[in-house]
Amino acid sequence: MKKISLILLSFFLTTQVVISQSKLNKIKSEIVSSVEKHSENLINISNQIWELAETAFNEHESSKILSDYAEKNGFSVERGVAGMPTAFIATYGEGEPVIGVLGEFDALPGLSQQTKPVKSPISEGAAGHGCGHNMFGSGSLGAAIAIKEMIEQGKISGTIKFFGTPSEEKYFGKIWMVEAGLWDDVDVNISWHPGANTEADVQSSLALIDFKVEFFGQAAHASADPWNGRSASDALELYTTGINYYREHVKPTVRMHYHIQDAGKVVNVVPDYSKIWIRSRDTKRSGMMPVYNRLVEMAEGAAILADVDYKVSLISGIYEVLVNRTGGQVMQDNLELLGPIKYTDKEIAFAKKIQESTNKATLGMDSEIKPLRKTLDHPGGGSTDVGDVSWNVPNINLSVTTAPIDTPWHSWAVVACGGMSIGHKGVIYSAKAMAMTMSDLYKSPKLINEIKKEYKERKGDEEYQAMIDGPAPIDDN
């Protein structure tokens, strides 16, 4: 985006805030001013990461942009934490409370897109930020910087930590960061995610487990002597057939996906090797694990039927998010103070064209601040390694509008919005909402204790066990 456009956007954002700033206390008013001061740089950071579109564990430049800006703003930065070169922690302040805020920055393969409301790849087959992580990292850093400036000025006391977390889309880097004890001294964690609505998010996610199955057979000529072959591809087909029959006999909350990665090279050779990536989910880890165990047993059955050997390798698994409604209410109060994001006629027209292009009703944007929703026992949706953080420290989560109503997520449409003003407004709004919420925590030890109390009650006797086997697979791309 041209510099003049950024200046105009900054002016628009500022005038938008002035209307509601009279409702804010002095610290929150100063937080809003701090975010506004950094808004042009935060948007530039978001745009740079959007353009880079680096995928899991390849986010070297994206990580550097965020960590360098944190360092420039007075944070102490530790890079390459938990054995992952693109993971980092930026810290400012001392003593308690210690508040953490998450930042993500990895893109998705195959979603390259220009900032146009119709499918228009920049480079066919290249990656794109189809989950909005370019905005995620930038908005969270903006919140952390606003809090840092309040600590620096003596307005609040304590420590702020910005966690740069890689590979959320593929291997779930936060698991290894949790295992390294990086949240052990954190009192409360804050997170946000780009979405199609703005709300204090008090819904859980789906627990998930990823594993690979490899089959090992015997190659032979597919016509001259196929009886001398033992087909690894036969085993794979038998296995996927078993999975698809199994779908009828699992609970409605269960999801199973697979990606065939290797099923042979040529048609005239009996394949001696095949490989498949399996993913199983449920609304609760306790429901997911029996499904996982059954899928492992089925791999053995397929190997027996095809008379081949097999190997099952765990990739990683993540917990469902442990909701904290006490923290959610604090976030809700701050959203109501901020009010909804306002959009221009041009942005609404862009949104409706996106909806038209994806065969959705042309309803435009939704940033209305609705009442705090009831927490569902079995929500739908996706999975996130924020869940693993939330089982180790109380977590407050936020969704902020960065795309039109009903936008298909993990699609080119999200990429398009994330690189233009609709996404930019979400970045700045998220920074304000999170920093304002954090300011309430810094000023109230009682509130932090109430949040911790709910966390302990919801966690109960469950003992967290990281679902990994060895170091992060940073070279497995």
Secondary structure, 3 states (H helix, E strand, C coil): CCHHHHHHHHHHHHHHHHHHHCCCCHHHHHHHHHHHHHHHHHHHHHHHHHHHCCCCCCCHHHHHHHHHHHHHCCCEEEECHHHCCCCEEEEEECCCCEEEEEEECCCECCCCCCCCCCCCCCCCCCCECCCCHHHHHHHHHHHHHHHHHHHHCCCCCCEEEEEEECCCCCCCCHHHHHHCCCCCCCCEEEEEEEECCCEEECCCCCEEEEEEEEEECECEECCCCHHHCECHHHHHHHHHHHHHHHHHHCCCCCEEEEEEEECCCCCCEECCEEEEEEEEEECCHHHHHHHHHHHHHHHHHHHHHHCCEEEEEEEEEECCCCCCHHHHHHHHHHHHHHCCCCCCHHHHHHHHHHHHHCCCCCCCCCCCCCCCCCCCCCCCCCCCCHHHHHCCCCEEEEEEECCCCCCCCCCHHHHHHHCCHHHHHHHHHHHHHHHHHHHHHHHCHHHHHHHHHHHHHHHCCCCCCCECCCCCCCCCC
